[in-house]
Each structure stands twice: as C-alpha cells, then as structure tokens.
C-alpha cells in the first residue's frame, strides 16, 4: 500500500518539548534530528532523548526517521548504533557522496543487529551526489543498502555550488528533475527540501505546488505551521479523485476491456491514464486512512 509522505517535519532531538509535541502534529512523518539543528555539545543528549522517545512510542501512523550526522563527523557511528537499536522506520543520512557511503551505513546497521525493516534515506545535497544520482538510486535493489528514497537538499547545494536560492528555483530545476528521474527509474521515493522562510506563507505555498508538479512525493518542513498547507497541496483534489474514478470505471466496462484507448468526455484517454488514475485513488485512500 502507498504510504503518504506529503509532509515530514524536522524536530531537533535536543528539544524534549519538541519530541513530545511530535506525537500530536498532523504531519505524515517526523524526522528526529541529530544533525543541523543540534549543537555539537548537545549531540549526546539529543541521541539519548531520541532513543527514549522511540522507546516510548506514541507516534501513531506517522513515519518516524532519525537524521544522523554525516559520515565525516565524529558522531555518526554512535547515531547509527542508537537508531539501529531504537527501530525507527528509517534513518536519513546527510551529505551522501557515493555508493560506498551506503555500504558503510548498511554494514554499520548490520553490525548492531538492526531490524531489516529500518530503511535508509539519502540526502542529495552535494554537487557530487546530484551528478551521481542515477548511480546512487541504482544501488536500491541491493537489500543490504536498505535504500528507500532521496531527500533533495537545496540549501547545502546552494552553499556548495553558489547557485542562489531565488523564488521559483529556476536555476535548480535541472538538478531537481535529474534527481527525480533517477528515483523514478529505480522505483524510489523523493522528498523536496525545506522552505526556510517559514513566515512567508505565500512563498511556501508556491514552492509546495511547484514541488508537487515537479513530481516530488512530499516536502520536508522546518516549522509546524507549515504542515496543514503542505498536506493540503499534496492531497489530490476532490475533482481529481472523481475524474480518476471515472476513468477507471470507463475502462472496466465490458465494451472497453480490450481497448488501449477510449473517448471520455470529448478527450482521448489511454491505459496509461488509467494507471495514473489508480495511483491517484490509492494515495487519496491512504491519506484518508491517516485521518488527515
């Protein structure tokens, strides 16, 4: 069954109140963070608090990921050891450079006896990872890699490449579509990176709509106030679902059973549109099951 990933909110592991609040927020997923939002002298405390939060549970249907520190940091081994034992739904690894990083992460999870259900998500936030997105995604059939998807990281890409983060992200579109194509070619999910100016409601809505139209499965967020709008934008509209049901019903008629294309409401509709309609219905159904 399709899992909704419209909104995944970063929550700092060093903030005990935030971890408690994460259990009641309407986000599809929570990313318990050990990296950017946690100061160096708070890493150990954050790690312990995340372990306790995962042990306590109570996150309901929300997907729970743990973002560990990068593999060039002094903290990542302890982070992965904790996450492997605490059993979140997945771990998010920042600053991936190559397939060898997946090998390192997979071996570390195996060494701590991590359950096979724990998936790995990769942050694509370096020039090298963008250039090698297809190679990285192609590693997904190897079960030891545990790879479930990518999170596109525009802010770090901007820092490294000097491409400016401007409204509309025109300069980044080629990189975004390259990464989306890589994930779709290998059956993976991909989430958009966060929108930093959380007080700019209109700008956020425009970027969410752009992300949806580009093909992202959802968006990572940095503020709880962004969740409701993000969920609404990534939820299929009622008229889309109604149209999808109409297409499916049309192809299910006996007279259309052997046809590859039919006319519907003055338009030519092909079998591929029926496949797209089926996914629209499936994601709408899954969202309804989430209760939001």
C-alpha positions in Angstrom: 0.0 0.0 0.0 1.2 3.5 -0.8 2.4 5.5 2.3 1.6 9.2 2.3 4.7 11.4 2.6 3.2 14.8 2.0 4.9 16.4 5.0 7.9 15.3 7.1 8.8 17.7 9.8 12.3 18.1 11.2 12.3 18.1 15.0 15.5 18.8 17.0 16.5 15.8 19.2 17.9 18.1 21.8 14.5 19.7 22.4 12.5 17.4 24.7 9.3 19.5 24.3 9.5 19.3 20.5 9.9 15.5 20.7 6.7 15.3 22.9 4.8 17.6 20.5 5.8 15.5 17.5 3.3 12.8 18.6 0.3 15.0 18.1 1.2 17.0 15.0 -0.7 16.3 11.7 2.5 15.6 9.7 2.7 12.4 7.7 6.1 11.9 9.2 8.6 13.2 11.7 12.4 13.4 11.3 14.1 13.3 14.7 17.2 15.3 14.0 20.7 14.8 15.3 22.5 16.9 12.7 22.0 20.6 11.7 19.5 21.6 14.4 21.6 20.2 17.3 24.7 21.9 18.6 27.9 19.9 19.0 27.8 19.9 22.8 24.2 18.7 22.7 24.7 15.7 20.4 24.9 13.0 23.1 21.9 14.4 25.0 19.9 14.6 21.7 20.8 10.9 21.0 19.6 9.8 24.4 16.4 11.8 24.1 15.6 10.4 20.7 16.2 6.8 21.9 13.9 7.4 24.9 11.2 9.0 22.6 11.3 6.0 20.2 11.1 3.5 23.1 8.1 5.4 24.5 6.4 5.3 21.1 3.1 7.1 20.6 3.7 8.4 17.2 0.7 6.7 15.8 0.6 6.3 12.0 3.4 8.9 11.5 6.5 7.6 9.8 9.5 8.3 12.0 13.0 8.8 10.7 16.2 9.7 12.5 18.6 12.0 10.8 22.1 11.0 11.8 25.2 13.1 11.5 27.3 12.9 8.3 29.8 10.2 7.8 32.7 12.7 8.1 31.6 13.6 11.6 32.8 12.1 14.9 29.2 11.3 15.9 27.7 9.2 13.1 28.7 5.8 14.5 27.0 6.4 17.8 24.0 7.8 16.0 23.6 4.7 13.8 24.2 2.4 16.7 21.4 4.1 18.6 19.0 4.2 15.7 19.7 0.6 14.8 18.6 -0.5 18.3 15.7 2.0 18.7 14.0 0.8 15.5 12.6 4.0 13.8 11.1 3.4 10.3 14.3 4.7 8.8 17.4 6.7 9.1 18.2 9.8 7.0 21.9 10.1 6.1 23.1 13.6 5.1 25.8 14.6 2.6 25.9 11.3 0.7 28.7 11.3 -1.8 28.7 7.8 -3.4 27.5 4.2 -3.2 30.4 3.5 -0.8 28.5 5.6 1.8 25.5 3.2 1.6 27.9 0.3 2.0 29.3 1.9 5.2 25.8 2.6 6.6 24.5 -0.8 5.7 27.4 -2.5 7.3 27.0 -0.4 10.5 23.4 -1.3 10.8 24.1 -4.9 10.3 26.8 -4.8 13.0 24.4 -3.5 15.6 21.7 -6.1 14.6 19.3 -3.5 13.2 16.0 -4.9 12.0 15.8 -5.3 8.2 12.6 -3.1 8.3 14.7 0.0 9.0 15.2 1.8 5.7 17.9 4.3 4.6 17.1 7.6 3.1 19.8 9.7 1.5 20.1 13.4 1.4 21.1 14.6 -2.0 22.8 17.9 -1.1 26.2 17.9 -2.7 27.3 18.5 -6.3 28.7 15.0 -6.5 25.5 13.3 -5.2 23.4 15.2 -7.8 25.8 14.2 -10.6 25.7 10.6 -9.5 22.0 10.4 -8.6 21.3 7.6 -11.0 24.2 5.6 -9.7 23.1 6.1 -6.2 19.5 5.1 -6.9 20.6 2.1 -8.9 22.0 0.7 -5.6 18.5 0.2 -4.3 18.0 -3.5 -5.4 20.8 -4.5 -3.0 18.9 -5.3 0.2 22.0 -4.5 2.3 21.8 -0.9 1.2 18.2 -0.6 2.5 17.6 2.4 0.2 14.1 3.8 0.2 14.5 7.2 -1.3 16.1 10.6 -1.5 15.6 14.0 0.2 16.7 16.8 -2.1 18.7 19.4 -0.1 18.7 22.8 -1.8 20.3 24.8 0.9 23.6 22.8 1.0 23.6 22.5 -2.7 23.3 26.3 -2.9 26.2 26.7 -0.4 28.5 24.3 -2.3 27.7 25.4 -5.9 27.0 29.1 -5.3 23.7 28.8 -7.1 21.4 31.4 -5.4 18.2 30.3 -3.7 15.7 32.6 -5.5 11.9 32.4 -5.7 10.9 29.8 -8.3 14.3 28.0 -8.1 14.7 28.2 -11.9 18.5 27.6 -11.7 17.9 24.4 -9.7 15.2 22.9 -11.9 17.7 20.8 -14.0 19.2 19.3 -10.8 15.8 18.6 -9.3 14.4 16.9 -12.4 17.6 14.9 -12.8 17.2 13.5 -9.2 13.5 12.9 -9.7 14.2 10.9 -12.9 16.8 8.9 -11.1 14.4 7.9 -8.3 11.6 7.0 -10.7 13.9 5.0 -12.9 14.7 2.8 -9.9 11.3 2.8 -8.1 12.3 5.1 -5.2 10.6 7.9 -3.4 11.9 11.5 -3.3 11.0 14.4 -1.0 11.7 18.1 -1.5 13.9 20.0 0.9 12.6 22.6 3.4 11.5 26.2 2.7 13.4 28.3 5.2 11.3 31.5 5.3 8.5 30.0 7.3 6.8 33.4 7.8 6.3 33.7 4.1 3.1 31.8 3.7 2.5 32.6 0.0 6.1 31.8 -1.0 5.8 28.5 0.8 2.5 27.6 -0.9 4.0 28.4 -4.3 7.1 26.2 -3.6 4.9 23.3 -2.4 2.8 23.5 -5.5 5.9 23.6 -7.6 7.3 20.6 -5.8 4.1 18.6 -6.3 4.0 19.5 -10.0 7.7 18.5 -10.5 6.9 15.1 -9.1 8.1 15.1 -5.5 6.2 12.8 -3.2 6.1 15.4 -0.4 8.2 18.1 1.3 10.4 18.2 4.4 9.5 21.0 6.8 11.2 23.1 9.5 8.1 24.6 11.2 4.9 23.0 12.5 3.0 25.9 11.0 3.8 24.6 7.5 2.1 21.2 7.9 -1.5 22.0 7.2 -0.8 23.9 4.0 1.7 21.3 2.8 -0.7 18.5 3.4 -3.5 20.3 1.5 -1.3 21.0 -1.5 0.0 17.4 -1.8 -3.5 15.9 -1.3 -5.3 15.1 -4.6 -8.3 17.4 -5.0 -11.8 16.0 -4.9 -12.3 16.7 -8.6 -9.0 14.8 -9.4 -10.2 11.8 -7.5 -13.6 11.9 -9.1 -12.0 12.1 -12.5 -9.7 9.2 -11.7 -12.7 7.0 -10.6 -14.5 7.9 -13.8 -11.5 6.8 -15.9 -11.2 3.5 -14.0 -14.9 2.8 -14.4 -14.8 3.6 -18.1 -12.1 1.0 -18.7 -13.9 -1.5 -16.6 -16.9 -1.5 -18.9 -17.1 -4.8 -21.0 -17.0 -2.9 -24.3 -13.7 -1.3 -23.3 -12.0 -4.3 -21.9 -9.7 -4.9 -24.9 -9.2 -1.3 -25.9 -6.0 0.6 -25.3 -7.6 4.0 -25.7 -11.2 5.3 -25.4 -13.0 8.6 -25.7 -14.2 10.1 -22.4 -15.9 13.5 -22.1 -14.6 14.5 -25.5 -11.0 13.5 -24.7 -8.8 10.6 -25.7 -7.9 8.5 -22.7 -5.3 5.8 -22.8 -4.5 2.9 -20.5 -1.6 4.9 -19.1 -4.1 7.4 -17.8 -5.9 4.6 -16.0 -2.7 3.6 -14.3 -2.2 7.2 -13.2 -5.8 7.3 -12.1 -5.3 4.2 -10.0 -2.4 5.8 -8.2 -4.4 9.0 -7.5 -7.1 6.9 -5.9 -4.6 4.8 -3.9 -2.9 7.9 -2.5 -6.2 9.6 -1.7 -7.3 6.4 0.1 -4.1 6.2 2.0 -4.4 9.8 3.1 -8.0 9.3 4.3 -6.7 6.3 6.3 -4.2 8.7 8.0 -7.2 10.7 9.2 -6.0 14.0 7.8 
